[in-house]
Amino acid sequence: MTTAQTTELDVQPTPLALLLLGREADPKSERGVECPGDLPSPSDPDLVARARAAKEKLGDKVFVLGHHYQRDEVIQFADVTGDSFKLARDAAARPEAEYIVFCGVHFMAESADILTSDDQKVVLPDLAAGCSMADMATAEQVAECWDVLTEAGIAEQVVPVSYMNSSADIKAFTGKHGGTICTSSNAQRALEWAFEQGEPSATKVLFLPDQHLGRNTAVRDMGMSLDDCVLYNPHKPNGGLTAEQLRNAKMILWRGHCSVHGRFSLDSVNDVRERIPGVNVLVHPECKHEVVSAADYVGSTEYIIKALEAAPAGSKWAIGTELNLVRRLANRFAPEGKEIVFLDKTVCFCSTMNRIDLPHLVWTLESLAEGNLVNRIEVDNETEAFAKLALERMLALP
């Protein structure tokens, strides 16, 4: 028998993976739902004019949000741009807009629906625009994890902290169990708040779903050690951890990651330093711990933008985040003599974010202009109530 035959894989196919492989069916799933009617052709030379005309016809009834990782052809029609939480708050601040068109991914549109009024309708131009990280933690898996923590006798000591990049179900779980949401900008403050909810020496945090943001914040920003962190694998019995490991840990990290930021490696950092002497390496905290440790600067999307705005002319930067944003920033600051390159040699777009293209946006705006509501994202009342509770705890953080 060969080694390959005896090697035991440490992962099992998830329901989503089986669905994508065609081995299962989920009639309730929004993933892959086709648009009713034909999309405009991507080669249609009138797409820009059509989008502009439909948006003008809708007037103040529509408010278009564009995430930083969107392509330029979509960003040009955004009323505001930003990260996921900023955009959700911007939507809530525009109660006169009947339609919120969210050019982002599914969890972002859910957050916008949670924070906006019942009269507003949140629309996602392509329902297949999901988030691989958010999909790495399902409600069923997290409920099973809580059972494991309960059996280990520590559930009452655990405060869940969930990243904004999570489904409404996970945000609701967090709110129901006394936790809060965080962004990459305020993760440290959210963790500090969580540890203040009980006896500091006994309190633990279950951090969902991005292991890297949780680990980097705890170790790099808060002075914990890597030994204070354990990794809960939802595909293994008891998360692959013993009760003793769970009891000794301060940070219980969910085994999830961003498919974009997870691609950057220590080799990427070393290589760019060799190629560009004097380069400043600036990365997102969703990157692996060894990448963050080797970087010169670490921060959220908004931090990255502000750092480049403040950078002196002639400075050189290698940026570890999504390529659409890096390319846009490189073009923006080139006239100031700032050299900005992508950290890795491999092209790395966010594939799900890029599902929102100009044909989908045109189809969405024209449908709304004709009075046809399409691709509405709605969170049920119970889920919304608990998810909003977790979001409001974050909003209350000083």
N, C-alpha and C positions, 0 to 999 in steps of 0.2 A: 504494500500500500504506500502511495507516495505521500510526501509532506503535504501537498496541496489537498489530498483527500482527508487528511486527519486534522487539518487546521480548523479551529472553531471560530466562526465569525462572531463578532461581539455586537452585531446589530441584527434586528429583525425588520422585515418590510413593514412600514407603517400603512394604515388604511389609505393615506394619500398616495404613497408610492405604488400600492397595488392598483389604485385607480388609474394612475398615470401609465402603469404597465399594461392596462387593459384587462386585469384579472378580476377586478371588482367594478361594481357600478354604484353610483350614488345619485339618485334622481333629484335629491334636494341640494346637491352641491352647485354652487355658482361657477365653479371653475370650468372654463371651456365653453360657457354658454355663448351661443352665436348671436350676433345682432339680427333682429328681425328686419330683413331687407338687406340689400347689398351695400357694402361699404364703398365709398368713392375709391377710385383707383389711386394708388400712391403716385402714379405718374401724371395724374390730372394737373395740368399747369394752373388751373383756376382754384386750387385748394385754398390758398391764402386768401384770395378774394372772397371765396365762399364762406370761410370761417369769419372773416371780418364782417361780411354782410349779415350773417346770422346773429353774430354777437351784437351788432348795432341794432338789429330788429328787436332783440330781447331787452336791450337797454339795461336799466337798473334791476330788472328781474333776475339777471344772472350775475354771479360772482365767480370768477375763474381763479382757482388756486393752482400754483405751479411749484412742485417740489424742486429743490436745487438739482436733483439728479435727472430731471427731465431733459429731453433733447431741446435744442434751441428752437426748432420749428414749432414746438408746443409752448415753450416759455414765452415766446413773443406775444402770446395771447393771454398770458396770466395777468390778472389785476394785482396780485401780490405774489412774491416768491418767498420761500423760506424752508425751514425744516418742518417735520411733521406736526410738532406741537404748536409752533408759531402759526402755522396755517390753520389748524383747527380753531385756535383762539381768534384769528382774524375772521374766520367764517362766523363765529358766534357774535362778533362785533358788528356784523352787517345784517341786522334783523329784517331790513327792507328787501333783501334779496330772496326771492322765492326759490331760486335754484342755485345750489352750490355745486359747481362742477369741479371735482377734485382730481387734478392731474397728478396722481401719485399711485399708491397701492392700497389694497383692500383695508388693512388695519387703520390707515390714515383716514379713509372715508368713514369708517365706523366711528372713530374718535370725533370727527366733525359732526356726525349725526347725534352723538351723545351730548355734545356741547351746544348744539344749535337748538332753536325752538321747534316745537312739533309742526309748526306751519311751514318750516323750511324743508326742502327736499334735496338730499345729498345724492349726487350722481357721479358714478365712476365710468369714464368713457369705455373701458374694457374690463369686464368682470373677471377676466382671467389674470388681471394684474394683481398678483398676490405678493407674498413676501416669504421667502424660504425660511428665514429666521422665525417669523411669527408662527409658521406651520410646524416648527420643531417642538412646540409645546401645545398639546391639545388639552381640552378640559378634562377628558377622561384620564389622561396621563398624570395631570397635576393632582386630581382627586386621589389617584392611587398613591402618589408621592406623599400626600398628606396622611394617608392611612399608614404608610411606612413610618413617618415621623411620629404618629400617634402610638404605634406599637413600640417604638424606641423610647417612648415616655418623654418626648421633648416638644411635642406639637405646641403646648402652651407657652413655650419659650421662644417659638419661632415667629418672626414677623416677615411676611412676604413683601418683597419689593420687586415690582415688575417694570421692565423697560417699556417705554412708549411703543416700541416695536413689538407689540403683542396683540392678540385678538381681543375683541370685546369680552369674550368668555373668560380669558385669563385676567383681564382688568377687573371683571366682576368678582372672580375668585379672590383677588387681592383685596378688593374693598370689603368683601364679606368676612375676611379673616383678619381685619384690622391693619392691613398694609397700605402702601402708597405706590404711586407710579413715579418713575423718574425719567429724565432725558439724559443724554450724554453730557449736557451742560450742568445739571444739578444732581448727578448721581451721588456725589460725596455728601451733599447736604441731606439727601434722602436716606442714605445709609446712617448718617449721624442721628437723624430723627428716629430711625428704626431702633437703633441701639438704646435710645433714650426712653423707649416704651416700657422697659422692664429693668431688672437689675443688670447693669452693663456687663458684668462678668459672666452672667448666665444667658443673656439674650443672644439669639442666633438669627441670621437672615437667610431666607430662601430667595435667591436672586434668579429671576426669570426674564427672558429665556436665553440671554446672551452671556455665556460664561466669561468671555474676554472683558467686557465692560465691567462686570462684577469683580473679577480678579484684579484688573488694573486699578480700579478705584480703591479697593480694599488694601492692596499691597503698595501701589505707587503713591497714592494720595493720602492714605490713612495710616500707613506704617505697620500694617499687619504683615505676617509672614505667609509664604506660600503654604506652609504647614497648617495655617488657620483655615485653609480652603479645602473643601472636598468637592468632587465632581459627581453629580447625580446623573446617572445614565438611565433614561426612562425605558430603554430597551433591555435592561438587565433586571433580574429579580432583586427587589429591595434597592434598586438603583445602582447595583454593583457595590454597595457599601455595607459594612457591618453596623450594628447598633452602636458599638463603641466608637467607630469613626464618626458617626453622626453626632454622638454626644460630645465628642471632643472638638468638633468643628465650630467655628464662628460664622463662616460663610459657606452655605450649601449652594453650590453653583449648578444651574441646570446645564445639561450638555446640549447647548445650542450655539449657533454662531451666524455671522453674516457671510454669505457666499462671496461677496465682493471683498470685504476687508480681511477675511480669512485667507485670501490668496497671497497677501504680502508676507514676505519671509525675511529672516535675518540676512540671507544672501542678497535680497533686493536692496537692503540698506547698505551692505558692504560694497555691492557692485556700483551703486550710484555715487558713493563717496569716492571710489576709484576713478570713475568716469568724469566727475565734475568736482574738482578740488574746491573746497570752501563752501560746498552746498549745505544748506539748512534742511534737515529732514523733519517734516511736519506730518504727523499721522493722526488718524482718528482713533479714539480709545476702543473701538470695536476690533482693532488689530490684535494679533497674538501678543502675549506678554513680552516675549523676547524682542519683538519688533518695537513695541512701545518703549522698552528699556533702552534700546539702541538709538532711538530717535532724539532729536534735539528739542522738539516741541510736540505736545500732545493736546488735542482738543476737539470739540464738537465741530460740526459743519460751520456753524456761525463763528466759532473761534477761528477756524481756518481762514475764513473770508476776512475777518477783522485783522488777523495777523498779517495777511498779505497787503491789506490796505495800508497798514502802518509800516510795512517794510521799506527800508531805504532803497532808492534807485540803484540799480546795478547789482542788487543782491540775487542770490541763486537759491532756488527752492525745489525740493523733491517732495511731492504731496502724495500721501497714502490714503486716498479715498476714491470715490466713484469717478470714472473717467470723464463723463459729460461735464461735471463741475470743474474738474481740473483743467480741461481744455478751454472752458469758458473763462476761467480765471487767467489762464495763460494769455488768451487773446485780449482780455480787458487790461492787463497790466503790462503788456509788451511795450506800449508807447512810453511807459515810465522807465524802461530799461530793466525791468525785473524778469529774470529767466525762471520760468516755472515749468517743471517737467513732471510726468507721471512717475511714481516711485518704481513701478515694475516695468519690465520690457514687454510683458504680455498685456494686450488690450483687455480691459476688464470693465465692461458696462454692467449695470444692474439689469439683467435680462427681463425681469418682470416689470420694472419701472419703464423699460423701453417699449413695453406693449402699448403704452399710451402714445400713439403717433398721430400725425395730422389727419389721416383719414378717419380715425376713431373720433377725434375731437370735432371734425366737421360734421360727421354723422350725428353726434350728440347734440351739438348746437342747432343744427338744422331741424332735428326732431323736436327739440324743445321749442324752437321758434314756430313750429307748426302745431304746437299744443300737444305733442305726444311725449309723455314722461317715460324715459327709458333708463334702464340700469340703475334704478334707485337702490341705495343702501339704507336698510332700516335695521336698527337694533331693537329687540323686543324690550318691553317696559321693565321687566324684572332685571334683566342683564344690564340695561341702561342705568337703572337706579344704583346698583352696587358698583358698576364701573365708574359712574359719575362721582360716587363717594370717594373712591380711590383717587380720582383725578383732582377732586376738591382738596383732599389732604395734601397733594403735591402743591396746589395753588396757594395753600396756606403756609407753606414753608417760607421762612424768612430769607 
